[in-house]
Amino acid sequence: MLRTAVVLAALAFAAAAEDPPAAVRPVPHGASLVELVAAGALPRSLLEEHEQREADRADEAILRHTLYGIVAIEDLSEEQARAMVAAAERRLARRQARLDKVKRLVEEGALPRLALTPPLEELDRARRELDQARSRARLLEELAGMVRAEAAEASLPGLAPEEPQPLVERFHGSAPFHEGLLRVLVLDFELQFGRSLPISAHGPTTLHRALGLDHRGRVDVALHPDSREGAWLREYLRKRGVPYYAFRGAVRGRSTGAHIHIGPPSEPLRAGGG
């Protein structure tokens, strides 16, 4: 209660200090906040506070959907990722502005130093929120690089399997890849390495669809093919005859990270496809 009272007092003081008294014109019944401010019945700072709250609610809605919601990373579009980071940046800027206002009031002696605690805590939360948003956006960028690498590879002539350390390695297995085999693979990987298989795309994703690729029945794993885990996975798939692509890096400047694509190559997406 004390913290809330302190903040309310700060806002009231700011409203009175920033807006000198104006001649009050007649105000119509049921007038909006904008009309009341225009008539001089309320200080402009209250309208600005209202606009800031509305903008903050809009940004919070974006973050609820993209950062805190149930949207999987592979279903997040690059445009949504940019909007997510921008929303977090705006919220941080508003928290900083709020802290600066309270600091000014404390320095003027209008508020006790205790009044700085709530806006400092809000600023800290906003910084962590922005860090999380940027981290999620970077993960999506890496996934996008994998998808673009796959699309680029599909348009390139096949590389000879015997070529040493090819940029793209393809194993032409004939065994079908299905959910039952994936479940066994996940368990075997966890038993071998004590951690979860880092699946970055399971079936169709927003990015694959945007590139016109049918990724149904395929899985992307965020492992470098030449790492200990990546080498184990390639050998595991070879023994079972499961086809895969191993990307070791950038493909014509379009890939940001290495990965292993399990399953046959993604075909062009047909009308009505996944």
VOBA-1610 file (N, C-alpha, C; in pm, whole numbers, padded with zeros to 5 digits, always signed):
BEGIN
Met+00083-00121+00000Met+00000+00000+00000Met+00086+00125+00000Leu+00193+00123+00082Leu+00279+00241+00089Leu+00343+00268-00046Arg+00388+00161-00113Arg+00453+00178-00244Arg+00356+00238-00345Thr+00232+00188-00348Thr+00131+00240-00440Thr+00101+00386-00412Ala+00091+00420-00284Ala+00062+00558-00246Ala+00174+00650-00290Val+00298+00604-00276Val+00412+00686-00314Val+00410+00714-00463Val+00383+00610-00543Val+00381+00628-00688Val+00268+00721-00730Leu+00149+00703-00670Leu+00035+00790-00702Leu+00066+00934-00666Ala+00132+00953-00553Ala+00168+01089-00514Ala+00264+01150-00613Ala+00357+01068-00663Ala+00454+01117-00762Ala+00383+01162-00889Leu+00289+01081-00935Leu+00217+01115-01058Leu+00132+01240-01038Ala+00069+01252-00922Ala-00015+01369-00897Ala+00070+01495-00891Phe+00185+01484-00827Phe+00274+01599-00818Phe+00323+01638-00956Ala+00360+01537-01037Ala+00408+01566-01172Ala+00299+01633-01253Ala+00176+01588-01240Ala+00067+01648-01316Ala+00048+01794-01278Ala+00056+01822-01148Ala+00037+01959-01103Ala+00154+02047-01142Ala+00275+01991-01139Ala+00395+02071-01166Ala+00411+02101-01313Glu+00368+02008-01400Glu+00395+02023-01543Glu+00286+02104-01615Asp+00171+02112-01560Asp+00061+02179-01627Asp+00010+02295-01543Pro+00044+02419-01575Pro-00007+02533-01500Pro-00157+02546-01519Pro-00225+02606-01424Pro-00370+02620-01433Pro-00410+02692-01562Ala-00518+02644-01624Ala-00569+02705-01747Ala-00715+02741-01726Ala-00761+02834-01807Ala-00901+02874-01799Ala-00988+02755-01840Val-01079+02718-01754Val-01164+02602-01781Val-01283+02645-01865Arg-01296+02578-01982Arg-01410+02605-02069Arg-01521+02508-02036Pro-01643+02536-02079Pro-01754+02443-02053Pro-01722+02304-02106Val-01752+02203-02024Val-01724+02064-02062Val-01855+01990-02084Pro-01872+01928-02201Pro-01997+01856-02228Pro-02009+01733-02139His-02134+01692-02113His-02159+01574-02029His-02102+01450-02097Gly-02034+01365-02019Gly-01976+01242-02075Gly-01857+01268-02163Ala-01788+01379-02142Ala-01673+01413-02226Ala-01560+01313-02206Ser-01483+01292-02312Ser-01370+01201-02305Ser-01253+01270-02235Leu-01151+01190-02206Leu-01033+01245-02142Leu-00967+01351-02231Val-00965+01326-02361Val-00907+01422-02456Val-00983+01554-02451Glu-01117+01545-02447Glu-01199+01666-02442Glu-01181+01741-02310Leu-01168+01665-02201Leu-01149+01729-02071Leu-01015+01803-02066Val-00911+01743-02123Val-00781+01809-02126Val-00786+01931-02216Ala-00852+01917-02332Ala-00863+02030-02424Ala-00939+02146-02362Ala-01036+02112-02276Ala-01115+02217-02211Ala-01042+02278-02092Gly-00928+02220-02056Gly-00854+02272-01942Gly-00902+02221-01809Ala-00994+02123-01811Ala-01046+02069-01686Ala-00949+01971-01621Leu-00859+01915-01700Leu-00760+01821-01647Leu-00623+01856-01707Pro-00515+01828-01635Pro-00382+01859-01688Pro-00346+01764-01802Arg-00267+01814-01897Arg-00227+01735-02014Arg-00145+01612-01973Ser-00075+01622-01861Ser+00008+01509-01818Ser-00076+01384-01793Leu-00203+01402-01750Leu-00290+01286-01729Leu-00321+01217-01861Leu-00341+01296-01968Leu-00365+01239-02100Leu-00241+01163-02148Glu-00124+01222-02124Glu-00001+01156-02165Glu+00018+01024-02090Glu-00014+01026-01959Glu-00004+00902-01881Glu-00100+00796-01936His-00221+00840-01972His-00319+00747-02027His-00269+00688-02159Glu-00214+00770-02244Glu-00162+00722-02373Glu-00046+00625-02352Gln+00038+00652-02252Gln+00150+00563-02222Gln+00099+00427-02174Arg-00004+00429-02089Arg-00060+00303-02040Arg-00120+00221-02154Glu-00191+00289-02245Glu-00251+00218-02359Glu-00143+00158-02448Ala-00038+00235-02473Ala+00072+00184-02555Ala+00139+00066-02486Asp+00150+00073-02354Asp+00213-00036-02280Asp+00126-00162-02286Arg-00005-00145-02279Arg-00095-00261-02290Arg-00083-00326-02427Ala-00070-00245-02531Ala-00056-00298-02666Ala+00073-00378-02679Asp+00182-00325-02623Asp+00309-00397-02629Asp+00306-00522-02544Glu+00237-00514-02430Glu+00224-00632-02344Glu+00149-00744-02417Ala+00048-00707-02496Ala-00028-00806-02573Ala+00063-00875-02675Ile+00150-00799-02739Ile+00244-00857-02836Ile+00336-00956-02766Leu+00388-00919-02650Leu+00481-01006-02578Leu+00411-01129-02520Arg+00286-01114-02477Arg+00211-01230-02427Arg+00200-01337-02535His+00184-01293-02659His+00167-01388-02769His+00299-01446-02818Thr+00401-01360-02831Thr+00526-01402-02894Thr+00634-01448-02798Leu+00639-01390-02678Leu+00745-01422-02583Leu+00697-01514-02472Tyr+00579-01487-02417Tyr+00529-01564-02304Tyr+00418-01661-02343Gly+00373-01656-02467Gly+00262-01740-02508Gly+00304-01882-02539Ile+00213-01954-02604Ile+00237-02095-02635Ile+00286-02112-02778Val+00323-02003-02844Val+00372-02012-02980Val+00511-02074-02980Ala+00525-02187-03048Ala+00655-02253-03058Ala+00749-02168-03143Ile+00878-02179-03116Ile+00975-02096-03187Ile+00968-02120-03337Glu+00940-02246-03379Glu+00937-02274-03523Glu+00813-02217-03591Asp+00712-02175-03511Asp+00591-02117-03569Asp+00590-01965-03557Leu+00700-01909-03510Leu+00711-01764-03498Leu+00771-01709-03626Ser+00705-01612-03688Ser+00759-01554-03811Ser+00867-01452-03778Glu+00950-01422-03877Glu+01056-01323-03856Glu+00995-01185-03829Glu+00882-01156-03892Glu+00815-01028-03867Glu+00766-01020-03723Gln+00711-01131-03672Gln+00665-01134-03534Gln+00783-01119-03437Ala+00897-01178-03474Ala+01015-01167-03388Ala+01062-01021-03380Arg+01060-00952-03493Arg+01099-00810-03492Arg+01002-00729-03408Ala+00872-00758-03421Ala+00771-00687-03342Ala+00789-00716-03193Met+00826-00839-03159Met+00848-00877-03019Met+00962-00797-02957Val+01074-00788-03028Val+01189-00714-02976Val+01156-00566-02966Ala+01088-00511-03069Ala+01053-00369-03067Ala+00960-00337-02949Ala+00865-00427-02920Ala+00774-00405-02807Ala+00850-00404-02676Ala+00944-00497-02661Ala+01024-00501-02538Ala+01112-00378-02525Glu+01164-00328-02636Glu+01246-00206-02632Glu+01163-00085-02592Arg+01040-00076-02644Arg+00954+00037-02607Arg+00917+00032-02460Arg+00889-00088-02409Arg+00855-00100-02267Arg+00973-00060-02180Leu+01093-00097-02220Leu+01211-00057-02144Leu+01228+00095-02146Ala+01206+00157-02261Ala+01219+00303-02272Ala+01117+00373-02182Arg+00996+00320-02175Arg+00894+00381-02089Arg+00931+00365-01942Arg+00985+00249-01905Arg+01026+00229-01765Arg+01141+00324-01729Gln+01231+00348-01823Gln+01341+00440-01797Gln+01290+00582-01780Ala+01196+00622-01865Ala+01139+00756-01856Ala+01066+00775-01723Arg+00995+00671-01679Arg+00924+00679-01551Arg+01022+00693-01435Leu+01130+00617-01441Leu+01231+00627-01335Leu+01294+00766-01334Asp+01323+00820-01452Asp+01383+00954-01459Asp+01290+01059-01397Lys+01159+01044-01419Lys+01064+01140-01362Lys+01063+01134-01209Val+01061+01011-01156Val+01060+00997-01010Val+01192+01045-00951Lys+01303+01019-01020Lys+01433+01068-00972Lys+01433+01220-00959Arg+01374+01284-01060Arg+01369+01431-01057Arg+01290+01480-00937Leu+01179+01414-00907Leu+01097+01454-00793Leu+01170+01429-00660Val+01246+01318-00656Val+01323+01290-00535Val+01430+01396-00515Glu+01498+01432-00623Glu+01603+01533-00614Glu+01548+01670-00573Glu+01422+01697-00611Glu+01360+01824-00575Glu+01304+01821-00434Gly+01308+01703-00370Gly+01260+01692-00233Gly+01111+01668-00223Ala+01044+01643-00338Ala+00900+01621-00335Ala+00864+01479-00294Leu+00958+01387-00307Leu+00934+01247-00272Leu+01054+01193-00194Pro+01030+01093-00109Pro+01142+01028-00038Pro+01217+00934-00132Arg+01338+00896-00096Arg+01418+00807-00181Arg+01351+00670-00196Leu+01267+00635-00101Leu+01196+00508-00110Leu+01112+00499-00237Ala+01071+00614-00290Ala+00987+00616-00409Ala+01061+00562-00532Leu+01193+00553-00525Leu+01271+00503-00639Leu+01264+00351-00652Thr+01228+00281-00545Thr+01231+00134-00547Thr+01140+00073-00653Pro+01009+00110-00658Pro+00923+00046-00758Pro+00968+00068-00903Pro+01000+00192-00946Pro+01043+00208-01085Pro+01177+00141-01115Leu+01265+00128-01016Leu+01391+00056-01037Leu+01364-00092-01060Glu+01271-00148-00984Glu+01237-00289-01001Glu+01171-00312-01137Glu+01083-00220-01179Glu+01019-00232-01309Glu+01120-00223-01422Leu+01219-00134-01406Leu+01323-00120-01507Leu+01405-00248-01519Asp+01436-00309-01407Asp+01513-00433-01407Asp+01434-00544-01477Arg+01304-00554-01450Arg+01221-00656-01517Arg+01215-00631-01667Ala+01206-00504-01705Ala+01199-00470-01848Ala+01329-00505-01919Arg+01442-00487-01851Arg+01570-00524-01911Arg+01578-00675-01932Arg+01535-00752-01832Arg+01537-00898-01847Arg+01442-00942-01958Glu+01328-00875-01967Glu+01231-00906-02072Glu+01291-00883-02210Leu+01363-00771-02226Leu+01426-00741-02354Leu+01535-00844-02386Asp+01612-00885-02286Asp+01714-00988-02307Asp+01650-01118-02356Gln+01538-01155-02296Gln+01469-01277-02336Gln+01417-01265-02479Ala+01361-01149-02513Ala+01307-01128-02647Ala+01419-01136-02751Arg+01532-01073-02721Arg+01644-01076-02816Arg+01701-01216-02831Ser+01705-01291-02720Ser+01755-01428-02726Ser+01663-01514-02812Arg+01533-01498-02795Arg+01436-01576-02874Arg+01445-01538-03021Ala+01466-01410-03049Ala+01479-01365-03187Ala+01606-01422-03251Arg+01715-01428-03174Arg+01839-01486-03227Arg+01819-01634-03259Leu+01747-01706-03173Leu+01720-01847-03197Leu+01640-01864-03326Leu+01542-01776-03346Leu+01462-01783-03469Leu+01550-01753-03591Glu+01643-01658-03576Glu+01733-01624-03687Glu+01819-01745-03725Glu+01865-01819-03624Glu+01944-01939-03652Glu+01858-02043-03723Leu+01734-02060-03679Leu+01644-02153-03744Leu+01617-02110-03887Ala+01599-01980-03908Ala+01576-01930-04043Ala+01696-01960-04132Gly+01816-01948-04076Gly+01936-01980-04152Gly+01938-02126-04194Met+01896-02214-04102Met+01890-02356-04135Met+01792-02383-04248Val+01675-02320-04239Val+01573-02340-04341Val+01620-02288-04476Arg+01682-02170-04476Arg+01729-02112-04602Arg+01842-02196-04661Ala+01924-02252-04573Ala+02030-02340-04621Ala+01970-02462-04691Glu+01864-02514-04631Glu+01796-02629-04690Glu+01737-02592-04825Ala+01675-02474-04833Ala+01617-02429-04960Ala+01726-02408-05065Ala+01840-02351-05023Ala+01949-02327-05116Ala+02008-02458-05165Glu+02023-02555-05076Glu+02082-02682-05113Glu+01995-02756-05212Ala+01863-02740-05198Ala+01772-02810-05289Ala+01790-02764-05433Ser+01840-02642-05453Ser+01857-02589-05588Ser+01998-02610-05641Leu+02089-02670-05559Leu+02227-02691-05601Leu+02246-02834-05649Pro+02341-02857-05740Pro+02373-02995-05779Pro+02425-03072-05659Gly+02396-03202-05654Gly+02438-03283-05541Gly+02589-03289-05529Leu+02637-03290-05408Leu+02780-03301-05382Leu+02817-03447-05365Ala+02931-03483-05415Ala+02974-03622-05406Ala+02993-03662-05261Pro+02938-03776-05219Pro+02951-03817-05080Pro+03096-03833-05036Glu+03184-03869-05133Glu+03322-03893-05093Glu+03405-03767-05081Glu+03348-03650-05116Glu+03423-03526-05106Glu+03456-03500-04959Pro+03583-03470-04927Pro+03618-03449-04785Pro+03550-03326-04728Gln+03488-03344-04614Gln+03421-03236-04543Gln+03337-03148-04636Pro+03241-03206-04705Pro+03158-03122-04794Pro+03074-03026-04712Leu+03041-02915-04774Leu+02956-02818-04708Leu+02821-02880-04675Val+02770-02958-04768Val+02643-03028-04747Val+02666-03176-04775Glu+02642-03258-04676Glu+02658-03403-04689Glu+02520-03467-04695Arg+02500-03553-04794Arg+02370-03619-04807Arg+02387-03770-04798Phe+02303-03832-04717Phe+02299-03978-04709Phe+02169-04026-04771His+02180-04105-04875His+02063-04152-04949His+02009-04280-04885Gly+01951-04269-04769Gly+01892-04386-04706Gly+01757-04419-04767Ser+01715-04541-04751Ser+01586-04583-04809Ser+01483-04616-04702Ala+01525-04619-04575Ala+01431-04652-04468Ala+01340-04533-04440Pro+01212-04558-04415Pro+01120-04447-04384Pro+01150-04387-04246Phe+01131-04258-04236Phe+01147-04190-04107Phe+01009-04156-04054His+00978-04203-03933His+00842-04184-03879His+00851-04148-03731Glu+00736-04116-03674Glu+00731-04070-03535Glu+00782-04175-03437Gly+00755-04302-03464Gly+00802-04406-03374Gly+00954-04410-03369Leu+01018-04398-03484Leu+01164-04397-03489Leu+01220-04272-03421Leu+01150-04158-03437Leu+01195-04035-03373Leu+01191-04050-03221Arg+01087-04112-03167Arg+01078-04130-03022Arg+01193-04217-02971Val+01225-04323-03046Val+01337-04409-03007Val+01468-04331-03013Leu+01486-04250-03119Leu+01606-04169-03134Leu+01622-04072-03017Val+01513-04006-02979Val+01518-03910-02867Val+01562-03980-02739Leu+01508-04099-02712Leu+01545-04173-02591Leu+01690-04218-02596Asp+01733-04268-02712Asp+01871-04316-02725Asp+01970-04201-02709Phe+01934-04084-02764Phe+02023-03967-02752Phe+02035-03925-02606Glu+01924-03923-02534Glu+01926-03884-02393Glu+02008-03983-02309Leu+01996-04111-02340Leu+02074-04211-02268Leu+02224-04195-02297Gln+02256-04158-02421Gln+02395-04146-02461Gln+02462-04020-02406Phe+02388-03907-02408Phe+02450-03778-02376Phe+02392-03709-02253Gly+02285-03764-02195Gly+02230-03705-02074Gly+02160-03573-02095Arg+02117-03544-02216Arg+02039-03423-02243Arg+01945-03448-02358Ser+01850-03356-02377Ser+01750-03374-02481Ser+01809-03351-02620Leu+01756-03421-02717Leu+01795-03398-02856Leu+01750-03258-02896Pro+01842-03171-02939Pro+01804-03031-02968Pro+01731-03016-03102Ile+01605-03053-03103Ile+01523-03042-03224Ile+01485-02895-03244Ser+01517-02842-03362Ser+01485-02702-03391Ser+01363-02687-03480Ala+01325-02792-03550Ala+01204-02788-03634Ala+01151-02930-03647His+01024-02947-03608His+00960-03078-03614His+00840-03067-03708Gly+00856-03113-03829Gly+00749-03101-03927Gly+00743-02962-03986Pro+00628-02924-04042Pro+00616-02794-04109Pro+00628-02679-04013Thr+00692-02572-04056Thr+00706-02451-03975Thr+00666-02330-04060Thr+00648-02217-03994Thr+00614-02094-04066Thr+00722-02061-04168Leu+00847-02080-04131Leu+00957-02045-04221Leu+00961-02136-04342His+00942-02267-04321His+00941-02358-04434His+00826-02325-04530Arg+00710-02296-04473Arg+00595-02263-04559Arg+00621-02135-04636Ala+00684-02037-04570Ala+00713-01910-04637Ala+00808-01931-04755Leu+00897-02030-04743Leu+00990-02059-04851Leu+00935-02159-04951Gly+00810-02200-04930Gly+00747-02291-05025Gly+00796-02434-05014Leu+00838-02477-04894Leu+00891-02611-04876Leu+00797-02694-04789Asp+00775-02818-04831Asp+00693-02911-04755Asp+00784-02987-04660His+00776-02955-04531His+00866-03012-04431His+00797-03119-04347Arg+00683-03167-04396Arg+00612-03272-04322Arg+00697-03399-04319Gly+00700-03464-04203Gly+00775-03588-04189Gly+00925-03568-04181Arg+00970-03443-04166Arg+01112-03412-04154Arg+01140-03346-04019Val+01264-03360-03974Val+01304-03300-03846Val+01441-03237-03864Asp+01458-03116-03811Asp+01588-03049-03810Asp+01644-03053-03668Val+01773-03086-03658Val+01839-03096-03528Val+01956-02997-03525Ala+01959-02913-03422Ala+02061-02808-03411Ala+02191-02865-03354Leu+02259-02947-03435Leu+02388-03003-03399Leu+02485-02984-03516His+02609-02950-03487His+02708-02947-03594His+02741-03091-03631Pro+02740-03122-03760Pro+02763-03261-03802Pro+02894-03321-03752Asp+02995-03238-03729Asp+03126-03290-03690Asp+03149-03286-03539Ser+03050-03239-03464Ser+03062-03246-03319Ser+03047-03390-03275Arg+03081-03419-03151Arg+03069-03557-03101Arg+02925-03606-03111Glu+02831-03519-03075Glu+02690-03556-03081Glu+02642-03567-03225Gly+02688-03472-03310Gly+02649-03476-03451Gly+02701-03599-03522Ala+02826-03638-03494Ala+02883-03759-03555Ala+02808-03883-03509Trp+02771-03884-03380Trp+02691-03998-03328Trp+02557-04006-03400Leu+02492-03892-03420Leu+02361-03891-03484Leu+02371-03937-03629Arg+02473-03892-03702Arg+02489-03934-03842Arg+02512-04084-03850Glu+02595-04136-03760Glu+02619-04281-03761Glu+02493-04358-03724Tyr+02419-04305-03629Tyr+02293-04367-03586Tyr+02196-04379-03704Leu+02183-04271-03780Leu+02091-04271-03894Leu+02140-04361-04006Arg+02271-04363-04029Arg+02327-04448-04134Arg+02300-04596-04104Lys+02321-04636-03979Lys+02301-04777-03942Lys+02156-04820-03966Arg+02064-04726-03956Arg+01922-04759-03973Arg+01871-04724-04112Gly+01960-04675-04196Gly+01922-04647-04334Gly+01831-04527-04349Val+01835-04434-04252Val+01746-04317-04256Val+01816-04204-04333Pro+01752-04148-04435Pro+01816-04041-04512Pro+01833-03914-04428Tyr+01939-03840-04458Tyr+01960-03713-04388Tyr+02047-03622-04473Tyr+02043-03493-04437Tyr+02135-03392-04489Tyr+02212-03337-04369Ala+02342-03320-04385Ala+02423-03259-04280Ala+02481-03129-04335Phe+02440-03018-04277Phe+02488-02886-04318Phe+02601-02843-04223Arg+02715-02811-04279Arg+02830-02776-04196Arg+02849-02626-04180Gly+02767-02547-04240Gly+02782-02402-04228Gly+02699-02329-04330Ala+02747-02210-04366Ala+02674-02124-04458Ala+02669-02185-04598Val+02556-02166-04662Val+02540-02208-04801Val+02511-02084-04883Arg+02609-02045-04961Arg+02596-01926-05045Arg+02550-01805-04964Gly+02605-01792-04844Gly+02574-01678-04759Gly+02435-01677-04701Arg+02364-01790-04709Arg+02224-01792-04665Arg+02201-01873-04539Ser+02304-01933-04485Ser+02288-02013-04363Ser+02367-01950-04248Thr+02303-01944-04132Thr+02372-01886-04016Thr+02420-01992-03918Gly+02386-02117-03943Gly+02430-02220-03850Gly+02420-02359-03908Ala+02509-02447-03861Ala+02508-02585-03906Ala+02392-02661-03841His+02344-02765-03911His+02241-02850-03852His+02230-02978-03932Ile+02151-03072-03880Ile+02126-03199-03948Ile+01977-03210-03977His+01945-03230-04103His+01806-03247-04148His+01780-03397-04161Ile+01686-03449-04083Ile+01654-03592-04087Ile+01533-03614-04175Gly+01545-03709-04269Gly+01438-03738-04361Gly+01477-03701-04503Pro+01390-03730-04597Pro+01419-03695-04736Pro+01419-03543-04753Pro+01471-03492-04864Pro+01470-03347-04886Pro+01329-03293-04889Ser+01312-03172-04844Ser+01179-03108-04847Ser+01142-03076-04990Glu+01024-03120-05029Glu+00975-03097-05165Glu+00907-02960-05173Pro+00893-02906-05296Pro+00816-02781-05310Pro+00675-02801-05259Leu+00626-02702-05188Leu+00494-02710-05125Leu+00386-02699-05231Arg+00297-02797-05233Arg+00184-02794-05327Arg+00064-02727-05262Ala-00030-02686-05343Ala-00150-02620-05291Ala-00220-02714-05195Gly-00251-02662-05075Gly-00319-02742-04973Gly-00225-02825-04888Gly-00091-02815-04916Gly+00006-02893-04839Gly+00033-02828-04705Gly+00109-02903-04615Gly+00137-02854-04481Gly+00257-02765-04478
//
